[in-house]
Amino acid sequence: MPSTLRHLLFIVAPLLIVFAILPGVYENHLMLFNFVVFLILAQGVNVIYGFTGYLPFGYVGFFGGGAYGFAMMVMHAHAPAPLALIVAGVAAVLLGLLLTPLLRLSGAYFAIANLAASLAVLHFVANPALEDITRGPYGVSLTATFNPNAAYWAALLVLALTLGVVVFLKNSRFGLALQAVREDPVSAAMAGVSVVRMRVVAWLASALIAGLAGGVYAWYVSVFFPDNVFSGTFSIFAIVFALFGGVATIIGPIVGVLILYGVYNLIGFTTPQYFQLIYGLLIMGLVLFLPAGLVSLATRRGWHVP
């Protein structure tokens, strides 16, 4: 069986089936939806960081851009939610195209510039002078499309597409070329790899993933403010989840989300006074002892990690 098909059958399909069944047996649908959103975002970070080495501290800019792309289509064009969701992804891709000059930077310079760009987008959207277009700092209300159940199923569809992209990158020559660019762009270019094109494609793919996640989030919650959808928490959590599990793999970000976001919800509700301490210790332990993520435990034993 080809690796791509095997990964789809034994990793992607079971995960989607579980999250399709859970809403019928577990009452906290919002928490389940957040799990799905962070699974999407962690894989989006995986695409840009795991396969190119660019760490996007401002990844939430694409998420917020998608949310507002969805909102403006609903508010001004009275578009149905599925069409608005497509536009949310397009809006994030356009924002990604606008920010492609950032790819000239590397390392900490790229991370800081990316964070600054996301803050610039936040202040642009929240500008009171744009109240007639974006509602400025006063937030949006999308009661006309409020449908949490439909939004949840749309989120599962976006997750399926996202995992499909990562499976493709993991098993294709294109993905191998991306990893070659990440390891040594000079050698990759000498071998005939178009370094710039590879980076731009990965950048726009990750932007599309975050934009679609922002769109389904806007559809689900229906009422939000700029500070909500441009909160740095989304970037931080997505990056930490991906790194905790292990990037450049399919299963790593999934494991990171399921463990860390599960711990986050458990500690946050049962012993909130110890949340920051316990969560911080978990992350410190990862950085000190498992810098390549949890999947490195398996690779050290010679196991193949998809």
Secondary structure, DSSP 4 states (H G I P E B T S, - for coil): --HHHHHIIIIIHHHHHHHHHGGGT-S-HHHHHHHHHHHHHHHHHIIIIIHH----TTTHHHHHHHHHHHHHHHHHH---HHHHHHHHHHHHHHHHHHTGGGGG--HHHHHHHHHHHHHHHHHHHT-GGGHHHH-GGG-EE-GGG--HHHHHHHHHHHHHHHHHHHHHHHHSHHHHHHHHHHH-HHHHHHTT--HHHHHHHHHHHHHHHHHHHHHHHHHHH-EE-HHHHT-HHHHHHHHHHHHHH-SSSSHHHHHHIIIIIHHHHHHHHH-GGGHHHHHHHHHHHHHHH-TT-THHHHHHTT----
